[in-house]
Amino acid sequence: DNHTLSTAFDSLSQRPAAAGDWLWIVGPGAIGRLLAATLAHARLREMATQGRSTLPNLLLVGRRASVSEMVTIDMTSPEGQAVSSEITYTSIDQLRTLPYPPPAAIWLATKSHAIESAWAHVAPLIDSRTPVTCWQNGLSAQPWLAEQHPQLLCASTTEGAWIPESTALATHTLPERLAVQHAGHGQTWLGTWSSQADPASSSSAMAAAERQVAWLQAAGRECDLSADIGTRLWHKLAVNAAINPLVARFRIRNGQLRDRPFSLMVRQAVDEITRVLEAEGIAPPPNGWQALVDQVIRATANNRASMLQDVLAGRTTEVEAILGPLRHAALRHGLSLTDDLPLLEQLHTQLSSQQP
Ligand code: KPL
């Protein structure tokens, strides 16, 4: 039971009992580090000022073994302020052998293509009522996980974060200090995946979403509930699909998309994306897709987009999670990949052939 598990856990770690709920954050990449550091810092601040905290204990979970049970995340804010937080860490292989208390919630912050393997480790350790939140880009992890687990929440965020070169994921053992650069403040939306699920499970999923929004707000992040997270995810996918494949293919920073010939390619990509989203019945943003994409390019001009970073580091890219759902939607609606999406199709072929 919970009590025995937490007692065993505390005697193993020789630390005083950590009262309260546990949140597992699976995936110590840029977003996982940003989320973990943000919540850990806010929890410490609440503890110091109020003697208690509404925020959960955190367990960061990754593929790699670490030398110690605690890791330090060094987060630098967009304004250049540095904050360090100590966080409990375990490798995903050890999750099943260490007697951690069952989590109150799980945030899956892996890359989209790592979701199945992460889930294979996590699923046997939780019950069907545990709320699980998908933080993945694109729209392939979410529908897959919805088939596996009823209590599914999804997050969509425009927070920007990257991992400085020196602590990138190169070594076999996780370093004791993990850096993350919070590149820009953004907005996060959280919602339940399916409102058509059975009413009991969807109302508890909604309560879980409200609670998680409150955690992020208490930590000072812009975060709101979304009644239609599916549409939010399509909107982010549309922006990612217009930017990421092009900058990854041509190895350029986002801002270079404003110059010819790339600006013409962005226009064509946006036209192709618009065709699919119209067929799919996704309402455009108030000023249209092109204006939204131009605005994101302007705001992130200096960025190396995530897909470019993956290409440069020789990692698997999220091309399937981002272009896959558009291609599948196009086919569902009777569009032709070669005639209606020629540029996206070409980028998909080129980038898929480069996957390690
Ligand atoms: O989200 C992004 C990414 O890098 O994946 C964009 C919006 C393209 C900004 O770089």
Boltz pocket constraint, residues with backbone or C-beta under 6 A from the ligand:
constraints:
  - pocket:
      binder: B
      contacts: [[A, 239], [A, 240], [A, 243], [A, 244], [A, 254], [A, 296], [A, 300], [A, 303], [A, 304], [A, 305], [A, 306], [A, 307]]
      max_distance: 6.0
